[in-house]
Amino acid sequence: MRGETLFAKIWKRHQVADLPGDRAALLIDRMTLHELSGGYALRDMRAAGEMPSLQPDQAFAVADHAISTAPDRGPHDSISPAGSQMIASLEESCAALRYRYVRPQEKAHGIVHVAAPEQGFVLPGITLVCGDSHTCTLGAFGALAFAVGSSEVTTVLRHSALIVERPKTLRIDLTGHLSAQVSAKDVALRLLALHGVKLALGYVIEFSGPLVGSLSMEGRMTLCNMAAEMGTRYALIAPDETTFAALRRSVPARPEQIEAAISHWRTLKSDHDAVFERELALDVSNLVPQVTWGTTPMHSVGIPDSVPDPSEAGDAAAQAAAKQALNYMRLEPGQPISSVPIDAAFIGSCTNARISDLRAAAAILKGRKISPGIRAMCTPGSMAVRAEAEAEGLDRIFIDAGFEWRKSGCSNCGGREGPIWRDLRVISSTNRNFENRQGPGTRTHLASPATVAASAVTGRITDPRALLGDL
């Protein structure tokens, strides 16, 4: 009998009904909730007098999208009254249903995809959903974690199950070793540049290969997070010793219980003879730091390179899209990307705001100042990350360099701090760069935290290797 993929093993264990159209009813083990999609669903169910079937130990809720990241924020502070109401509504609903709600003043607070694994809520082999497109981040732990729409949030709350169309399988084999100042973010941007934003449309990605095994949990989460930009809501990495070490630190259980669970989790990997419906490979040995030039993550180039010519973009539709992107970004074909000046720099988001990300940026910023006139902001992914960074003195490095040091939340990944960067050019450690994503007229360049920090120092898009003598 043919071997099974990791995805097939998890799917089979959760499938309760096989349905026409290659669909199935899946049991959903856990759900994370935030104040937008989750808050609305809970409010509407309570207003209708409904009680969820999802039990308290299956839910983890946090206000991250609308919450202010200001250092002096209150528990319901937001840039809008509607945001404050959503936060208060989520808190009230969770109290009524005995769901765990992490308040903004708690150390456990953070962006939901950062805070949930920190608190041991994400386990290998489980199914987990959230009304947020970057839920696939948590596939880094070997969980089938995926985004659902608002109506599907309500369905899971009611039934602890969901009807899902079975995706096809795609293995992306990553080999080679990353050079200094090259990160998982650069790997993701390179994959997008090569294969486009429809790379995994209709597929579940399993990232594998020697490179994946060498990545930290933070790097794996960045890679799985960026899978959402590849057209899929599913990404998986088989759990290994790196995963188990993280779970030993985070899961609130007795050591003997953890070790018993690990014995099972070791089986959660694709069999050697498993067949994937599609396979890709990338050798990262010669990869350089990447940055986007356009209005989609696939508009990426190496920082030593130049802005591409739209006439070389492929078919007519791709050429038109590239031309429109250059018009919005106010760039010219052939312009060296390292010559592009910036107005602001942002380190934050569920993609790149974990402790290793802040350490990478701080290594660049230490003993330096950001370029005059640059607006720079760092929002750690969680209050636990913030506390760890402060214990290491990283906050002083950011502040002394000229960065704002803020509290945890989604912040200006999606313009949640208001139009503070109106018509400015921003280099950002986030995941999306479409028009107006970070504010009206804001022109976003996606990059790694190290590249963001280096660019903040020089005032233009800069290869971080140039500042650390690695070129």
C-alpha positions as CSV (number, residue, x, y, z in Angstrom):
1,M,0.0,0.0,0.0
2,R,1.3,3.5,-0.9
3,G,2.6,5.6,1.9
4,E,0.6,8.6,3.2
5,T,1.5,12.3,3.3
6,L,1.4,14.2,6.6
7,F,-1.7,16.0,5.4
8,A,-3.5,12.7,4.5
9,K,-2.8,11.3,8.0
10,I,-4.3,14.4,9.7
11,W,-7.2,14.6,7.3
12,K,-8.1,10.9,7.7
13,R,-8.1,11.1,11.5
14,H,-10.5,14.0,11.5
15,Q,-12.8,13.1,8.6
16,V,-16.3,12.1,9.9
17,A,-18.1,12.0,6.6
18,D,-17.0,11.7,2.9
19,L,-19.1,14.0,0.7
20,P,-19.6,14.5,-3.0
21,G,-17.3,16.9,-4.8
22,D,-14.1,15.7,-3.0
23,R,-15.4,17.3,0.2
24,A,-15.5,16.0,3.7
25,A,-16.9,16.9,7.1
26,L,-13.9,17.4,9.4
27,L,-13.8,17.6,13.2
28,I,-12.2,20.8,14.3
29,D,-10.2,20.4,17.5
30,R,-9.4,24.0,18.4
31,M,-10.2,27.6,17.3
32,T,-8.4,30.9,17.8
33,L,-10.6,34.0,17.8
34,H,-9.9,37.7,17.5
35,E,-12.2,40.7,17.9
36,L,-13.1,41.0,14.2
37,S,-14.5,37.7,12.8
38,G,-14.6,35.9,16.1
39,G,-16.1,38.8,18.1
40,Y,-18.9,39.2,15.6
41,A,-19.7,35.5,15.6
42,L,-19.9,35.2,19.3
43,R,-22.0,38.3,19.7
44,D,-24.5,37.1,17.1
45,M,-24.8,33.7,18.7
46,R,-25.4,35.1,22.1
47,A,-28.0,37.6,20.7
48,A,-29.8,34.6,19.2
49,G,-29.7,32.7,22.5
50,E,-27.4,30.0,21.1
51,M,-24.7,28.2,23.0
52,P,-21.6,27.0,21.1
53,S,-20.7,23.3,21.1
54,L,-17.0,24.4,21.1
55,Q,-15.8,23.9,24.7
56,P,-13.8,26.4,26.7
57,D,-10.6,24.3,26.4
58,Q,-10.9,24.4,22.6
59,A,-10.9,28.2,22.3
60,F,-8.2,30.9,22.6
61,A,-9.2,34.5,22.1
62,V,-7.3,37.8,21.9
63,A,-7.9,41.3,20.7
64,D,-5.1,42.0,18.2
65,H,-6.4,43.7,15.1
66,A,-8.1,46.8,16.4
67,I,-6.2,47.2,19.7
68,S,-3.9,50.2,20.0
69,T,-0.2,49.3,20.4
70,A,0.6,52.6,22.2
71,P,2.8,52.1,25.2
72,D,0.1,53.6,27.5
73,R,-2.9,51.8,26.0
74,G,-5.9,50.7,28.0
75,P,-7.7,47.4,27.7
76,H,-10.1,48.6,25.0
77,D,-8.1,51.4,23.3
78,S,-8.4,51.6,19.6
79,I,-8.1,54.3,16.9
80,S,-11.9,54.2,16.5
81,P,-15.0,53.8,18.7
82,A,-16.0,50.8,16.6
83,G,-12.7,49.1,17.4
84,S,-13.1,49.7,21.1
85,Q,-16.6,48.2,20.9
86,M,-15.4,45.1,19.1
87,I,-12.7,44.6,21.8
88,A,-15.2,45.0,24.6
89,S,-17.7,42.7,22.9
90,L,-15.1,39.9,22.5
91,E,-14.1,40.2,26.1
92,E,-17.8,40.1,27.3
93,S,-18.7,37.1,25.1
94,C,-15.7,35.1,26.2
95,A,-16.5,35.8,29.9
96,A,-20.0,34.6,29.3
97,L,-18.9,31.4,27.6
98,R,-15.9,30.8,29.8
99,Y,-13.6,31.0,26.8
100,R,-10.0,32.1,27.5
101,Y,-9.6,35.7,26.6
102,V,-6.2,37.2,26.9
103,R,-6.4,40.8,28.0
104,P,-4.1,43.4,26.4
105,Q,-2.4,44.1,29.8
106,E,-1.4,40.4,30.2
107,K,2.0,39.0,29.4
108,A,0.3,36.3,27.3
109,H,-1.3,39.0,25.0
110,G,-0.1,39.2,21.4
111,I,-1.1,38.7,17.8
112,V,-3.2,35.6,17.8
113,H,-0.8,33.6,15.5
114,V,2.1,34.5,17.8
115,A,0.4,34.3,21.2
116,A,-1.5,31.0,20.7
117,P,1.6,28.8,20.2
118,E,3.5,30.6,22.9
119,Q,0.8,29.5,25.3
120,G,0.9,25.9,24.2
121,F,-2.4,26.0,22.4
122,V,-1.1,24.6,19.1
123,L,-0.2,21.0,18.9
124,P,1.0,18.6,16.1
125,G,-1.8,16.7,14.4
126,I,-4.7,18.8,15.4
127,T,-7.1,20.7,13.2
128,L,-7.4,24.4,14.1
129,V,-9.2,27.3,12.5
130,C,-9.4,31.0,12.8
131,G,-11.2,33.8,10.9
132,D,-7.9,35.1,9.7
133,S,-6.0,34.4,6.4
134,H,-2.6,33.8,8.1
135,T,-3.8,31.0,10.3
136,C,-1.6,28.7,8.2
137,T,1.3,30.2,10.2
138,L,0.6,27.5,12.8
139,G,1.2,24.7,10.3
140,A,4.8,25.1,11.4
141,F,3.9,22.9,14.3
142,G,2.5,20.1,12.2
143,A,-1.1,21.2,12.8
144,L,-3.6,21.5,10.0
145,A,-4.4,25.1,10.8
146,F,-6.3,27.1,8.3
147,A,-8.3,30.2,7.7
148,V,-12.1,30.3,7.6
149,G,-14.7,32.9,6.7
150,S,-17.0,34.6,9.1
151,S,-19.9,32.2,8.5
152,E,-17.6,29.2,8.9
153,V,-16.5,30.6,12.3
154,T,-20.1,30.4,13.4
155,T,-20.4,26.8,11.9
156,V,-17.4,25.6,13.9
157,L,-18.7,27.3,17.1
158,R,-22.0,25.5,16.6
159,H,-20.8,22.1,15.6
160,S,-17.0,21.7,16.2
161,A,-16.9,20.5,12.6
162,L,-16.8,22.0,9.1
163,I,-17.4,20.9,5.5
164,V,-14.1,21.4,3.6
165,E,-13.0,20.7,0.1
166,R,-10.0,18.5,0.1
167,P,-6.9,20.3,-1.3
168,K,-4.3,18.6,-3.5
169,T,-0.8,18.1,-2.1
170,L,2.3,20.1,-3.0
171,R,5.7,19.4,-1.5
172,I,8.3,22.2,-1.6
173,D,11.7,20.8,-1.0
174,L,14.2,23.4,0.3
175,T,17.9,22.6,0.2
176,G,21.2,24.5,0.8
177,H,22.3,26.8,3.6
178,L,21.2,30.4,4.1
179,S,24.0,32.9,4.0
180,A,24.5,35.5,6.7
181,Q,21.6,38.0,6.9
182,V,19.4,35.8,4.6
183,S,16.2,34.5,6.3
184,A,13.1,32.5,5.9
185,K,11.3,35.7,4.7
186,D,13.8,35.9,1.8
187,V,13.1,32.3,0.9
188,A,9.4,32.9,0.8
189,L,9.8,36.1,-1.3
190,R,12.0,34.2,-3.7
191,L,9.5,31.4,-4.1
192,L,6.8,34.0,-4.9
193,A,9.0,35.7,-7.4
194,L,9.7,32.4,-9.2
195,H,6.2,30.9,-9.1
196,G,3.7,33.7,-8.4
197,V,0.9,34.2,-6.0
198,K,-1.1,31.3,-7.5
199,L,1.8,28.9,-6.7
200,A,-0.3,26.8,-4.3
201,L,-3.9,27.6,-5.3
202,G,-6.0,24.5,-4.5
203,Y,-3.1,22.8,-2.7
204,V,-1.8,22.2,0.8
205,I,1.9,22.9,1.0
206,E,4.3,20.7,2.9
207,F,7.6,22.4,3.3
208,S,10.4,19.9,3.6
209,G,14.1,19.4,3.0
210,P,17.4,20.0,4.9
211,L,16.8,23.8,5.0
212,V,13.5,23.4,6.8
213,G,15.1,21.1,9.4
214,S,17.7,23.8,10.1
215,L,15.2,26.6,10.7
216,S,14.1,27.8,14.1
217,M,10.4,27.6,15.0
218,E,10.2,31.3,14.3
219,G,11.7,30.8,10.8
220,R,9.3,28.0,10.1
221,M,6.3,30.1,11.2
222,T,7.5,32.9,8.9
223,L,7.6,30.4,6.0
224,C,4.2,29.0,6.7
225,N,2.8,32.5,7.3
226,M,3.8,33.5,3.8
227,A,2.1,30.5,2.3
228,A,-1.1,32.6,2.5
229,E,0.5,34.8,-0.2
230,M,1.0,31.7,-2.4
231,G,-2.7,31.2,-2.9
232,T,-3.4,28.6,-0.2
233,R,-4.8,28.5,3.3
234,Y,-2.8,25.4,4.2
235,A,0.9,24.9,5.0
236,L,2.5,22.1,7.0
237,I,5.9,21.3,8.4
238,A,6.4,17.9,10.0
239,P,7.2,18.1,13.7
240,D,10.8,17.3,14.8
241,E,13.1,17.8,17.7
242,T,13.0,21.6,17.2
243,T,9.2,21.4,17.5
244,F,9.3,19.2,20.5
245,A,11.7,21.4,22.3
246,A,9.4,24.4,21.8
247,L,6.4,22.4,23.0
248,R,8.2,21.2,26.1
249,R,8.6,24.9,27.0
250,S,5.0,26.0,26.1
251,V,2.5,23.2,26.7
252,P,1.0,23.3,30.2
253,A,1.2,19.6,31.1
254,R,3.3,17.3,33.2
255,P,6.6,16.2,31.7
256,E,5.5,12.6,31.4
257,Q,2.4,13.6,29.5
258,I,4.4,15.7,27.1
259,E,6.8,12.8,26.5
260,A,3.9,10.4,25.8
261,A,2.5,12.9,23.4
262,I,5.8,13.3,21.6
263,S,6.0,9.6,21.1
264,H,2.8,9.9,19.0
265,W,3.9,13.2,17.3
266,R,7.0,11.5,16.0
267,T,4.7,9.5,13.7
268,L,3.3,12.7,12.1
269,K,5.4,12.9,9.0
270,S,5.0,11.9,5.4
271,D,6.0,8.4,4.6
272,H,9.1,7.9,2.5
273,D,7.0,6.5,-0.3
274,A,4.2,9.0,-0.1
275,V,3.3,10.6,-3.4
276,F,2.5,14.3,-3.8
277,E,0.4,15.6,-6.6
278,R,3.0,18.3,-7.3
279,E,6.5,18.9,-6.2
280,L,8.9,21.9,-6.4
281,A,12.4,22.4,-5.2
282,L,14.6,25.4,-4.4
283,D,18.3,25.5,-3.5
284,V,18.9,28.6,-1.4
285,S,22.6,28.4,-1.3
286,N,23.0,31.5,-3.5
287,L,20.0,33.4,-2.2
288,V,20.5,37.1,-1.4
289,P,18.2,39.4,0.7
290,Q,15.0,40.1,-1.1
291,V,12.7,43.0,-1.3
292,T,9.4,43.8,-3.1
293,W,9.2,46.5,-5.8
294,G,5.5,46.3,-6.7
295,T,2.1,45.7,-5.2
296,T,2.1,41.9,-4.6
297,P,4.6,39.8,-2.8
298,M,5.6,38.1,-6.0
299,H,7.0,41.4,-7.2
300,S,10.3,40.6,-5.5
301,V,14.0,41.0,-6.5
302,G,17.3,40.5,-4.8
303,I,18.5,43.8,-3.3
304,P,21.6,43.9,-5.6
305,D,19.2,43.8,-8.6
306,S,17.2,46.5,-10.4
307,V,13.5,47.1,-10.8
308,P,12.4,44.8,-13.7
309,D,10.9,45.9,-17.0
310,P,7.1,45.2,-17.2
311,S,7.6,44.1,-20.8
312,E,9.5,41.0,-19.4
313,A,6.7,40.1,-17.0
314,G,5.2,37.3,-19.1
315,D,1.7,37.5,-20.7
316,A,-0.2,40.7,-21.4
317,A,-2.1,40.6,-18.1
318,A,1.1,40.2,-16.1
319,Q,2.7,43.1,-18.0
320,A,-0.2,45.4,-17.4
321,A,-0.2,44.5,-13.7
322,A,3.5,45.2,-13.5
323,K,3.2,48.5,-15.2
324,Q,0.3,49.5,-12.9
325,A,2.4,48.5,-9.9
326,L,5.3,50.6,-11.0
327,N,3.0,53.6,-11.5
328,Y,1.6,53.2,-8.0
329,M,5.1,52.6,-6.5
330,R,6.6,55.5,-8.5
331,L,9.5,53.5,-9.7
332,E,11.2,53.2,-13.1
333,P,12.3,50.0,-14.9
334,G,16.0,49.5,-14.6
335,Q,16.3,51.6,-11.4
336,P,18.6,49.9,-8.9
337,I,16.4,48.8,-6.0
338,S,19.1,49.8,-3.6
339,S,18.8,53.4,-4.7
340,V,15.2,53.7,-3.6
341,P,14.7,56.1,-0.7
342,I,12.3,55.3,2.1
343,D,10.2,57.5,4.5
344,A,9.3,54.9,7.2
345,A,10.3,51.5,8.5
346,F,8.1,49.0,10.3
347,I,9.1,45.8,12.2
348,G,6.0,43.9,13.3
349,S,3.2,41.5,12.3
350,C,2.5,37.8,12.6
351,T,5.2,37.3,9.9
352,N,8.3,38.8,11.5
353,A,7.9,40.1,15.1
354,R,9.2,37.2,17.2
355,I,12.3,37.4,19.4
356,S,14.7,36.1,16.7
357,D,13.4,38.8,14.3
358,L,14.0,41.5,16.9
359,R,17.4,40.2,17.6
360,A,18.3,40.2,13.9
361,A,17.1,43.8,13.6
362,A,18.9,44.9,16.8
363,A,22.2,43.4,15.5
364,I,22.0,46.0,12.7
365,L,20.8,48.9,14.8
366,K,23.2,48.5,17.7
367,G,25.3,51.6,18.0
368,R,23.6,53.3,15.0
369,K,20.9,55.9,14.4
370,I,18.2,55.8,11.8
371,S,18.5,58.2,9.0
372,P,17.2,61.8,9.7
373,G,13.5,62.1,8.8
374,I,12.7,58.4,8.9
375,R,9.7,57.3,10.9
376,A,10.5,53.9,12.5
377,M,8.3,51.7,14.6
378,C,8.7,48.2,16.2
379,T,5.6,46.4,17.6
380,P,6.7,43.0,19.1
381,G,4.4,40.1,18.2
382,S,3.5,39.5,21.8
383,M,4.0,40.9,25.2
384,A,6.1,37.9,26.0
385,V,8.4,38.7,23.1
386,R,8.4,42.3,24.3
387,A,9.4,41.2,27.8
388,E,12.1,38.9,26.5
389,A,13.5,41.7,24.3
390,E,13.6,44.1,27.2
391,A,15.3,41.6,29.4
392,E,18.0,41.4,26.7
393,G,18.2,45.1,26.3
394,L,16.9,45.1,22.8
395,D,14.4,47.8,23.6
396,R,17.2,50.2,24.4
397,I,18.9,49.4,21.1
398,F,15.7,50.2,19.1
399,I,14.9,53.3,21.1
400,D,18.4,54.7,21.0
401,A,18.5,54.1,17.3
402,G,15.3,56.2,16.9
403,F,12.5,53.5,16.7
404,E,9.2,53.8,18.5
405,W,9.0,50.8,20.9
406,R,5.3,49.8,21.2
407,K,3.1,47.1,22.6
408,S,1.9,44.0,20.8
409,G,-0.8,43.9,18.2
410,C,-1.3,43.8,14.4
411,S,-0.6,47.5,14.3
412,N,0.2,49.0,10.9
413,C,0.5,45.8,9.0
414,G,-3.0,46.7,7.8
415,G,-3.0,50.4,8.7
416,R,-4.5,49.8,12.1
417,E,-2.7,52.8,13.6
418,G,-4.5,55.1,11.2
419,P,-3.1,57.0,8.2
420,I,0.2,57.8,9.8
421,W,2.1,56.9,6.6
422,R,-0.2,58.6,4.1
423,D,1.6,58.9,0.7
424,L,4.9,57.6,2.3
425,R,7.2,54.9,1.2
426,V,7.6,52.2,3.9
427,I,9.9,49.2,4.2
428,S,8.1,46.6,6.2
429,S,8.6,43.2,7.7
430,T,4.9,42.3,7.0
431,N,3.3,40.0,4.5
432,R,1.2,42.1,2.1
433,N,1.9,45.2,0.0
434,F,-1.1,45.8,-2.2
435,E,-2.2,49.4,-2.8
436,N,-3.2,51.3,0.3
437,R,-2.5,48.3,2.5
438,Q,-0.7,50.3,5.2
439,G,-2.6,53.5,4.7
440,P,-3.9,55.8,1.9
441,G,-1.2,56.1,-0.8
442,T,1.3,54.2,1.3
443,R,3.9,52.4,-0.9
444,T,5.1,49.2,0.9
445,H,8.3,47.3,0.3
446,L,8.3,43.9,2.0
447,A,11.5,42.6,3.4
448,S,13.1,40.8,6.4
449,P,13.6,42.5,9.7
450,A,17.3,42.8,9.1
451,T,16.7,44.5,5.8
452,V,14.1,46.8,7.3
453,A,16.6,47.8,10.0
454,A,19.5,48.4,7.6
455,S,17.2,50.5,5.4
456,A,16.1,52.6,8.3
457,V,19.7,53.4,9.1
458,T,20.7,54.4,5.5
459,G,17.4,56.0,4.5
460,R,17.1,53.8,1.4
461,I,16.6,50.1,0.6
462,T,19.7,48.5,1.8
463,D,21.3,45.0,1.8
464,P,21.8,44.3,5.6
465,R,25.1,42.5,4.7
466,A,26.6,45.8,3.8
467,L,26.3,47.1,7.3
468,L,27.7,43.9,9.0
469,G,30.6,43.3,6.7
470,D,29.0,40.1,5.2
471,L,29.3,41.3,1.6
